[in-house]
Amino acid sequence: MRNWQGFSIAAVLAITGSVAAQPASPPANPRTPPAARSQTNPRDKGSAREQADAAVNSLWDAPVSFQWKTRPLRDGLVRLAESQRVGILIDRRVDPETSVSFGASDVPLEEALSYLAQEIKLGACRVGPAGYIGPEPVAKRLATIASMRREECAKLPGKLRPKATAKKPLAWEELSTPRDLVKQLAGELSLTVPDLESAIPHDLWATGSFPEMQWSDRITLVLAGFDLTYQIEADSNTLQLIAMPQEVSISRGLAVKGDGRKMAEKLTQQFPGLAIQFREGKIWVTGTVEDIAKVERVMQGRPTTRAV
């Protein structure tokens, strides 16, 4: 780890609307209170979850306008995230004092973060409600890996599944170690982590705080700075830390209006690098999370990019 600040603190930044020296208080839970949830119809849970996801998406779809002139990356992102009420993680390998000159006008927050990352030869993506900025090869895979792990957790057996899909805030104090964070997250599922010390080097992190997100997203973010992901061995109650795969993709079925076959042909011409086909009344796309989002925007008649 490089010493960016004269002493050993990793370049990790988490922002949730507060930049005080002490960890920010977890944001209020926007979902239905537990007592009320226990009395609702089980079918309503899906609707409540969809509403919560829609609220998060609206934050990242909201247009932003700002102008930076030779501003340190950390300072700029603190102010940006604070104004938009989101969390952003700077990868531990990125210098938070990198000087940035950048401007955006009326651009969705998620796109603005992506363009900003390109300006300083980095990558950006979103993992649930959190933004990530770091090495481009990691950023290109991280959202898709997070989606894959989310689906795997939804299929876990027994008591593991509700714990792995439950949403909680993610926070740590100044000078916390990533080893302890991984151990803590594994403990939520009563899992042990073999070879933890050899897989994750000793490191010290600045204060971090994020809004509530699924367990799988929380540990995916913590492991991203080490090019690691995970695999749960339910039979042995272990959390195996493994290298991020070099190639990742998922398949999604998108609702289509009108002639689905013609739409599939049109999309195949527009996105020759993706596997696209019409079956079962849907347009099925295989690619990264970002690839699928672009296809969906085209199907909805929305622009895939906007001017910065």
Sequence and secondary structure as in RCSB ss.txt:
>XXXX:A:sequence
MRNWQGFSIAAVLAITGSVAAQPASPPANPRTPPAARSQTNPRDKGSAREQADAAVNSLWDAPVSFQWKTRPLRD
GLVRLAESQRVGILIDRRVDPETSVSFGASDVPLEEALSYLAQEIKLGACRVGPAGYIGPEPVAKRLATIASMRR
EECAKLPGKLRPKATAKKPLAWEELSTPRDLVKQLAGELSLTVPDLESAIPHDLWATGSFPEMQWSDRITLVLAG
FDLTYQIEADSNTLQLIAMPQEVSISRGLAVKGDGRKMAEKLTQQFPGLAIQFREGKIWVTGTVEDIAKVERVMQ
GRPTTRAV
>XXXX:A:secstr
   SSSS  B     SS   SS        S  HHHHTTS HHHHHHHHHHHHHHHHHHHHSEEEEEEEEEEHHH
HHHHHHHHHT EEEE TTS TT EEEEEEEEEEHHHHHHHHHHHTT EEEEETTEEEEE HHHHHHHHHHHHHHH
HHHTT  TTHHHHHH EEEEEE TTB HHHHHHHHHHHTT B TTHHHHS    B  EEEEEEEHHHHHHHHHHT
TTEEEEEETTTTEEEEEE  SS  EEEEEE  S HHHHHHHHHHH TTSEEEEETTEEEEEE HHHHHHHHHHHT
T  S    
